[in-house]
């Protein structure tokens, strides 16, 4: 297991098992703890924050998204545009209808306006303090973050349980770094390095 790909696959399996072993009420309390803490970035009126719909045992970003919407943020959710392509971010608000997209992920309907977020809440399986993350392996968020950063300043904010931190995530040139990671225990600011 020498390649970054093999190392990531092993970390992915370990992280998924650890996250899956958490009790649902513990996962919910973690999501609420993140939402209850002041958000580490300024939320100017109209700032666009893209969240995500949680899969399986992922941390639930909806409590945080509700808090940010209450502070004036406009919300968005990702829609898969196709393998090897960046995610489309579509405007969404609580109560708006969602459809099942690829892999059964809930996403805004195709008639929802496409937007360019200022802040991306990013799901992950594992992260390190260098700002590297492991997702599910398709590279959608790496592509999306890189594409958005080529157009404007954005903040990529990982949401995770504290147990998802690892010492080192093997990184490749195509991986996009996170600016911050929010866990139930702390705000980890990765912008200085």
N, C-alpha and C positions, 0 to 999 in steps of 0.2 A: 504493500500500500504506500507507494511513494508519491504518486502524482497528486496534485491538488484536487483533482476530480475524485480520486479514491478517498482521500482524506475527508473531503466534504461529504461524500456519501456516508462514511462512517459517522461523522459528526451529526449529520442529518438524522440518521437512525437513532442515535443516542439522545439527541435533543427531543425528538418526537416521543420517544418512550418516556422521558422524564416529564414532559408536559402532559402527556396522556395520563400519567399516574397521579396527577394533582386532582384533588376532589373538586367537583364543579363549584361548590360554595367558596373554596379557596381561590379559584380562578376569578369568580365574580367579585370577591372582596378586593383582589388585586386591581381589577379594572376600575372599581369605584375609588380606590386609593389614588390611582393616577389622575382620575377626573377631579378629585377633591383638592388636589394640590394646585397652586398657581401654575399656569402654563408658562414655560420658560421663554417664549417668544412673544413679542407684541402682537396683539390681534387688532389691527386697524380696521375700521368699518369697511366691509366689502372684501377683505382678504379672503382668498379662496383656499380652503383646506380640504384636501382629498383624503378621505379615510378608506376603509375597506369593510366588507362584511366578513365576520370571522368564520373560519372553517374549523370544523371539529373542535379541538381543544385550544385553538389560538386565543390569545387575550382579546377580549371584547373591546373594540374602540368606541362603541356607541355611547357609553356614558361620557367619555371625553368629547366626542363630537357634539353631543347635546350641550355641554358646557361652552364649547367654542362658538356654537351657533348662538347661544344666549349672549355672547360677548360681541356679536355682530359679524362673525365669519359666515361666508357663504360656503356651503358644503358641496362636495363632489364625491363620486365613487368611480372606481375603475371599471372598464369594460374591455374584454379581450378582443383585440383587433385581428389577431392571427399569430401563429407561431413565428417567432423571430422578429416580431414587431413590437414597438412600444405600446403600452396600454393607452387607451383613450380614456380621458377623465370627463365624465358627464355630470352636469349639475344635478343635485339631488337635495331634497329636504325631508325631514321626518314626516311620515305620512304619505309621501309620494310612492306610487306603485313601483315594484321591482319585478324583474323577470329572471328566470333561471338561465344563466349563460353557460359557457363551457365549464365542465366539471360540476355543474349544478350551482355555481357561484351566483348569488343574487347580485344583479346589477341594474342600473337605471334602464328604462326603456330606450330603444333606438332614437325616439324623437326628442329625448332630453338633450339640451344644448351641450356641446363640447366646450370645455373650459380648460384653461392652463392654470393649475394650482400654484400658489405661492409656497404652501407648506404641504408636504406629502407625509401622511402617517403610513409607515411602512411595516407590513407584517414580516416576521422572520422566525426561523427555527433556532438560530444561535447567533451570538454577536461577540465581538471582543472590544477592548478599549482603544483599539486603533481605528474604530469606525467601520470595520468589515462585518458583513453579515452573511449568513447562509439562509437562502430561501428554499423553495421546493425544487430548484434546479433548472427551471425553464428560462431564467434570465429576464423576465418581464420588467421587474422593478429596476434592474441595472440599466436596461435600455431606456426605460422611461425617465429615470433620474438623469442619465447622461444627455438625453435629448432635450429635456427641459433646461438643464444647466447651460446648454449651448445657446439657449435663447434668452435666459434671464436668471437673476439670482433666485434660488429657491432653497428651502431647508428640507432635508430628508430626515425625518424623525422616526426612529425605530420604536415600536411598542413591544415590550417583552416582559415576561416574568423574570425575576432576578435569577432563577435557576437556569435560565437560558444563556447566561454569560459563560464563555469559555476563555481560556488563556490566549489562544491564537486561532484565528480563522485563516486557513490558507487562502491567499488572495491571488487573483489573476488580473491582468491588465484590463479586462472587460468589466470587472467588479466596480460598482459605484459606492463610495464611502458614505456613511451616515454622518449627519451633523450632530445629532443628539440621540440618546436612547433614554426612554422613560420606562422605569420599572416601578413596581409597587414600593420599592425601598428608596429609590433615588432618581435624580436627574443626572445623567451622565453627558457632560458637554464635551464633544469630540472635535470642536472647531479649532482648537489651538494647535493641533499637531499636524 
